[in-house]
Amino acid sequence: MKRRYIFIILGILIIGLAIIIFLNQPEPKLNESADNNSQEETQQETEPDKEIETEDEQPEEETKEPITKFREIISGALQGTIDFFTNKEAHVAAIGDSLTQGVGDKVVDGGYIGILDNTINKDNQLVTFENYGKRGNRSSQLLKRLEQPEIAQSVKEADIVLITIGANDIMQVVKENFSDLTIKDFSQERIAYKERLKIIFERIKDLNSDADIYLLGFYNPFEKYFKDLEELGMIVENWNNTGKNVTEQYENTTFIPTVDLFEDTDKNLIADDNFHPNHLGYQRIAKRVLEHITD
């Protein structure tokens, strides 16, 4: 058993190091070209960030195609979604961490929020989406950001508030207990996370008592590489249960599970950083969110 814990801790430490390195890197730009040296002398000068178009490459079409496919995936529910929002102006405030920001999605800016925006508002502007996701945010930091006038105003005007928060709380445990990490450390921080989550909900309720609040649960990004380490899955499950239990204490507040969306190991749903969802992963999250909002 002791040896097993050593392997668990070692695995988490390795992933923690990778995430720390990733978080310190500058954020990549959409459709960034890895090599600009292939320009011909006759071509006009292009910006360093943009891909060079050829006759066979049309970035705009490639960007639109996944959205089209997503509309086909949800075609059965799409008309119901449109009908749901048609009879009123709707405002969605999205707050939280990098999963709200959309880090990892190289196709659509804003991840699952961007996918929802492009899908619902394709033909008519039915819903206003405001995305206040910020990479690296922990629950304590989100609490402070809710005091910012711009975010507070968005929440006040919102019909729906979408939240992703807590993944960085888990990673903070790894950072702070790097040399002596135990399962107990995660349990202690989970209790503190529970109390901060309550304050977040209460703050939102103070700003807007009529808004429907949706808390998105955690998925296990380590499933693909550490599927034999049940303790990693147990940590994710315990934190999800905490979030679910807290949402049940408030009216018009719903927990949206996502862990099952990433258990299909036959498909690559994780971005190159091995932590955030890729575009396909965010599509699955968007579909799940739509199902709950329009239920």
C-alpha positions as CSV (number, residue, x, y, z in Angstrom):
1,M,0.0,0.0,0.0
2,K,2.8,2.4,0.8
3,R,4.4,1.7,-2.5
4,R,1.2,2.4,-4.3
5,Y,0.9,5.8,-2.6
6,I,4.4,6.5,-3.7
7,F,3.4,5.8,-7.4
8,I,0.3,8.0,-6.9
9,I,2.2,10.9,-5.6
10,L,4.9,10.5,-8.2
11,G,2.3,10.5,-11.0
12,I,0.6,13.6,-9.6
13,L,3.9,15.4,-9.1
14,I,4.9,14.7,-12.7
15,I,1.5,16.1,-13.9
16,G,1.8,19.0,-11.5
17,L,5.2,19.9,-13.0
18,A,3.8,19.8,-16.5
19,I,0.9,22.0,-15.6
20,I,3.1,24.5,-13.8
21,I,5.3,24.7,-16.9
22,F,2.3,25.0,-19.1
23,L,0.7,27.8,-17.1
24,N,3.9,29.8,-17.3
25,Q,3.9,29.7,-21.0
26,P,2.4,32.5,-23.1
27,E,-1.1,31.7,-24.4
28,P,-1.1,30.4,-28.0
29,K,-3.0,32.2,-30.6
30,L,-5.7,30.5,-32.7
31,N,-4.6,29.1,-36.0
32,E,-1.0,30.0,-35.3
33,S,1.5,28.8,-37.9
34,A,4.4,26.8,-36.6
35,D,6.6,27.7,-39.5
36,N,6.6,30.9,-41.5
37,N,9.7,30.2,-43.5
38,S,7.8,28.6,-46.4
39,Q,6.7,32.0,-47.8
40,E,7.5,32.6,-51.5
41,E,9.2,35.8,-52.6
42,T,6.2,36.8,-54.6
43,Q,3.8,36.6,-51.6
44,Q,2.9,39.7,-49.7
45,E,4.2,40.1,-46.2
46,T,2.0,38.4,-43.6
47,E,1.8,38.8,-39.8
48,P,3.9,36.3,-37.8
49,D,0.8,34.8,-36.1
50,K,-1.1,34.0,-39.3
51,E,-1.0,30.8,-41.3
52,I,0.0,31.2,-44.9
53,E,-2.9,30.2,-47.1
54,T,-2.4,27.9,-50.1
55,E,-4.8,26.7,-52.7
56,D,-5.5,23.6,-50.6
57,E,-5.7,25.4,-47.2
58,Q,-8.7,27.6,-46.3
59,P,-8.5,28.4,-42.6
60,E,-11.9,30.1,-42.5
61,E,-13.7,27.0,-43.8
62,E,-11.7,24.8,-41.4
63,T,-12.8,27.0,-38.5
64,K,-16.4,26.8,-39.5
65,E,-16.6,23.1,-40.2
66,P,-16.5,21.9,-36.6
67,I,-19.3,24.3,-35.7
68,T,-21.4,22.9,-38.5
69,K,-20.7,19.4,-37.3
70,F,-21.7,20.4,-33.8
71,R,-25.0,21.7,-35.1
72,E,-25.6,18.3,-36.8
73,I,-24.7,16.5,-33.5
74,I,-27.4,18.5,-31.6
75,S,-29.8,18.8,-34.5
76,G,-32.5,17.0,-32.5
77,A,-32.3,19.5,-29.7
78,L,-31.3,22.6,-31.7
79,Q,-34.9,23.7,-32.6
80,G,-35.9,23.3,-29.0
81,T,-32.9,25.4,-28.0
82,I,-33.8,28.1,-30.4
83,D,-37.5,28.1,-29.3
84,F,-36.3,28.2,-25.7
85,F,-34.4,31.5,-26.3
86,T,-36.6,33.1,-29.0
87,N,-39.3,34.5,-26.8
88,K,-37.0,36.6,-24.6
89,E,-33.7,38.3,-24.7
90,A,-31.2,36.1,-22.8
91,H,-27.9,37.0,-21.2
92,V,-25.4,34.4,-20.1
93,A,-22.5,35.3,-17.8
94,A,-19.7,32.7,-17.8
95,I,-17.3,33.0,-14.9
96,G,-14.4,30.8,-13.7
97,D,-11.1,29.4,-14.8
98,S,-9.4,28.3,-18.0
99,L,-12.2,25.9,-18.8
100,T,-14.6,28.8,-19.1
101,Q,-11.9,30.8,-21.0
102,G,-11.6,27.9,-23.5
103,V,-7.9,27.1,-23.1
104,G,-7.0,24.1,-25.3
105,D,-9.5,24.8,-28.1
106,K,-7.6,25.7,-31.2
107,V,-10.6,26.0,-33.4
108,V,-13.1,28.2,-31.6
109,D,-12.2,31.1,-29.3
110,G,-13.9,30.6,-25.9
111,G,-14.1,26.8,-25.8
112,Y,-17.6,25.5,-24.9
113,I,-18.9,29.1,-24.5
114,G,-17.7,30.0,-28.0
115,I,-19.3,26.9,-29.4
116,L,-22.6,27.7,-27.8
117,D,-22.4,31.3,-29.0
118,N,-21.6,30.3,-32.6
119,T,-24.3,27.6,-32.6
120,I,-27.2,29.4,-31.0
121,N,-26.6,32.8,-32.6
122,K,-25.7,31.4,-36.1
123,D,-28.8,32.8,-37.8
124,N,-30.0,35.4,-35.3
125,Q,-28.6,37.0,-32.2
126,L,-30.7,35.3,-29.6
127,V,-28.3,35.1,-26.6
128,T,-25.6,37.5,-25.3
129,F,-22.7,35.6,-24.0
130,E,-20.1,37.3,-21.8
131,N,-17.0,35.2,-21.0
132,Y,-15.0,36.0,-17.8
133,G,-13.0,32.9,-17.6
134,K,-9.4,33.4,-16.5
135,R,-6.7,30.8,-16.7
136,G,-5.3,29.8,-13.3
137,N,-8.2,31.1,-11.3
138,R,-8.9,29.4,-8.0
139,S,-12.1,29.7,-6.0
140,S,-10.6,32.3,-3.7
141,Q,-9.6,34.4,-6.8
142,L,-13.0,34.1,-8.4
143,L,-14.6,35.4,-5.2
144,K,-12.4,38.5,-5.5
145,R,-13.2,38.9,-9.2
146,L,-16.9,38.9,-8.4
147,E,-16.3,42.3,-6.8
148,Q,-15.1,43.8,-10.0
149,P,-17.7,46.2,-11.4
150,E,-17.8,44.7,-14.9
151,I,-18.2,41.1,-13.8
152,A,-20.7,42.1,-11.0
153,Q,-22.8,44.0,-13.6
154,S,-22.8,41.0,-16.0
155,V,-24.0,38.7,-13.2
156,K,-26.7,41.3,-12.3
157,E,-28.0,41.3,-15.9
158,A,-27.7,37.5,-16.4
159,D,-30.5,35.0,-16.9
160,I,-28.0,32.2,-16.7
161,V,-24.6,32.0,-14.9
162,L,-22.2,29.3,-15.9
163,I,-19.3,28.4,-13.6
164,T,-16.2,26.3,-13.8
165,I,-14.0,26.5,-10.8
166,G,-11.9,24.2,-8.5
167,A,-9.4,22.5,-10.8
168,N,-6.8,25.0,-9.9
169,D,-7.6,24.5,-6.2
170,I,-6.7,20.9,-6.7
171,M,-3.5,21.8,-8.5
172,Q,-2.6,24.2,-5.7
173,V,-2.6,21.3,-3.3
174,V,0.1,19.7,-5.4
175,K,2.2,22.9,-5.5
176,E,2.0,23.6,-1.8
177,N,2.7,20.0,-0.7
178,F,5.1,19.1,-3.5
179,S,7.6,17.1,-1.4
180,D,5.1,15.4,1.0
181,L,1.8,15.0,-0.8
182,T,-0.9,12.8,0.7
183,I,-4.6,12.1,0.1
184,K,-5.3,13.9,3.3
185,D,-4.1,17.1,1.8
186,F,-6.8,17.0,-0.9
187,S,-9.5,16.2,1.7
188,Q,-8.6,19.2,3.8
189,E,-8.5,21.6,0.8
190,R,-11.9,20.2,-0.4
191,I,-13.5,21.3,2.9
192,A,-12.2,24.8,2.3
193,Y,-13.3,24.7,-1.3
194,K,-16.8,23.8,-0.2
195,E,-17.0,26.9,2.0
196,R,-15.7,29.2,-0.7
197,L,-18.2,27.7,-3.2
198,K,-21.0,28.6,-0.8
199,I,-19.8,32.2,-0.6
200,I,-19.6,32.3,-4.4
201,F,-23.2,31.2,-4.8
202,E,-24.4,33.6,-2.1
203,R,-22.6,36.5,-3.7
204,I,-24.2,35.6,-7.1
205,K,-27.6,35.4,-5.3
206,D,-27.1,38.8,-3.7
207,L,-26.3,40.3,-7.2
208,N,-29.1,38.4,-8.9
209,S,-31.6,36.3,-7.1
210,D,-33.5,35.3,-10.3
211,A,-30.6,33.9,-12.3
212,D,-30.2,30.2,-13.0
213,I,-26.8,29.1,-11.8
214,Y,-25.0,26.1,-13.3
215,L,-21.8,24.6,-11.8
216,L,-19.9,22.4,-14.2
217,G,-18.3,19.4,-12.6
218,F,-14.7,18.1,-12.9
219,Y,-13.5,15.6,-15.5
220,N,-10.5,13.4,-14.9
221,P,-7.7,14.6,-17.3
222,F,-5.4,11.9,-15.9
223,E,-7.7,9.1,-17.0
224,K,-5.8,8.3,-20.2
225,Y,-2.4,8.0,-18.6
226,F,-3.2,6.9,-15.0
227,K,-6.4,4.9,-15.4
228,D,-5.0,2.2,-13.1
229,L,-4.6,4.6,-10.2
230,E,-8.1,4.6,-8.6
231,E,-7.1,7.2,-6.1
232,L,-6.9,9.9,-8.8
233,G,-10.4,9.1,-9.9
234,M,-11.5,9.1,-6.2
235,I,-10.2,12.7,-5.7
236,V,-12.1,13.9,-8.7
237,E,-15.3,12.0,-7.6
238,N,-15.0,13.5,-4.0
239,W,-14.7,17.0,-5.3
240,N,-17.6,16.5,-7.7
241,N,-19.7,15.3,-4.9
242,T,-18.9,18.3,-2.9
243,G,-19.9,20.6,-5.7
244,K,-23.1,18.7,-6.3
245,N,-24.0,18.8,-2.6
246,V,-23.5,22.5,-2.4
247,T,-25.6,23.3,-5.5
248,E,-28.5,21.3,-3.9
249,Q,-28.6,23.8,-1.0
250,Y,-29.6,26.6,-3.3
251,E,-32.7,27.3,-5.5
252,N,-32.3,27.6,-9.2
253,T,-28.8,26.1,-8.9
254,T,-27.8,23.0,-10.8
255,F,-24.7,20.8,-11.0
256,I,-23.7,19.6,-14.5
257,P,-21.5,16.4,-14.5
258,T,-18.8,16.1,-17.1
259,V,-16.6,13.3,-15.8
260,D,-18.4,10.7,-18.0
261,L,-17.8,12.7,-21.1
262,F,-14.1,12.0,-21.0
263,E,-14.2,8.3,-20.2
264,D,-14.2,7.4,-23.9
265,T,-10.5,6.6,-24.3
266,D,-11.0,5.6,-28.0
267,K,-11.2,9.3,-28.9
268,N,-8.7,12.0,-28.2
269,L,-10.6,14.7,-26.1
270,I,-7.6,16.3,-24.4
271,A,-5.5,19.2,-25.8
272,D,-1.8,19.0,-26.4
273,D,-1.1,20.2,-22.8
274,N,-2.6,16.9,-21.6
275,F,-4.9,18.8,-19.2
276,H,-7.5,21.0,-20.9
277,P,-10.1,19.7,-23.4
278,N,-9.5,20.0,-27.1
279,H,-12.2,21.2,-29.5
280,L,-14.0,17.8,-29.5
281,G,-13.9,17.8,-25.7
282,Y,-15.4,21.2,-25.5
283,Q,-18.1,20.1,-28.0
284,R,-19.1,17.4,-25.6
285,I,-19.3,19.9,-22.7
286,A,-21.3,22.3,-24.8
287,K,-23.8,19.6,-25.7
288,R,-24.2,18.6,-22.0
289,V,-24.7,22.2,-20.9
290,L,-27.4,22.7,-23.6
291,E,-29.2,19.6,-22.4
292,H,-29.4,21.0,-18.8
293,I,-30.3,24.6,-19.8
294,T,-33.2,23.6,-22.0
295,D,-34.4,20.7,-19.9
